[in-house]
Amino acid sequence: MPAENPQAFTKTFSQTGTFRALYAAQDWLRENGYSYGSSCREMPIGLMKGDYFIAKWKNLTREEIAELDGVMQGSLREGPIEIRLKQALE
């Protein structure tokens, strides 16, 4: 992601239990109209507003990464998970 944007949005999910924070983050993204990519070990997961198929981070080009609306990262198994969007929610 580019340099921090003061208009950016960040949300952290700290649910305890195996994959609970990840599931909560995914639910929140769907409820707010975002698509998320597949996980790829310790790499971020791409986010886009709308209905998209997003490849694993390692398969995205620099141009595709620049087009993302945000990223999700953290410990997928045990949390916490942080969502960072380039723009604040409307």
N, C-alpha and C positions, 0 to 999 in steps of 0.2 A: 504494500500500500504506500501511496505517496506520503509526504510529510503530514503531520497532524493538522487537521482542519478544525478550527474553533467551532464550526457548525456540526462537527461529527457527533455521532451517537454511540455510546458504549453501554453494554448491559452484561452483567455477570450472573451466571447461574451456578449456585453452590450446593445444589441438592446432594445429599449423601446417598451412597449405595451405587452398585455397579451400573454404569451408564445412565444413571438418573439425571445428572446435570445435562448430559448430551441430549437425552430425550426431551427434557424440558426446553432446551434451547431450540431444538428442531420443531417442537410444537409451537413455540412462540414465533418462529420464522414463518411457518405455514399460516398461522393466524393473522400475520401481518403482511402476507402476500409475497414472501421471499422464497426463492429456490436456493438450495444448498447443494454443493458438490459432494463427491464421494470422499471418504477419509483416506489419508495416505500417510501412515505412520505418524511422525512428529511434525508434519507440515500443516500449514493452515488449510482451511476448507473455504473455497470461494462462495460468495453470496451474490445473488442478483435479484432485483425487484421484478416480479413477474414469473411466468412459467417457463423455465429454462432447464436444459440438461447441462450441467457443469462438470467438466472432466476433473480427474484428480489433479492436485496442484502440480505434481511433477510433469504432467502432460500438457499444462497450459503454456501458451507462448507469452512473451512479454506483453504483446498487444492485448491478449485476452485478459491477463492479470490487470492491466491498466483499465480495462472496461468493467471490471467487477465493481459492484456497489458496496462491497465490504468483505470481511473475512470472519471466520469463527476459528478459535484455537483454544488450546488448553489440554488438560488430561482427559481424553475421551472416555476412558474407563472409569475414573474416580472423580473427575471434576477438579477444580472449577472450570467452566467453559466461559470464554468471553467472546461476545459479538461486538465487532466494531464496524460501523457503517460510515461511509464517506459523508453522508448528509443526515442532518437531524430528521427525525420523524415528523410528518406533518400532522 
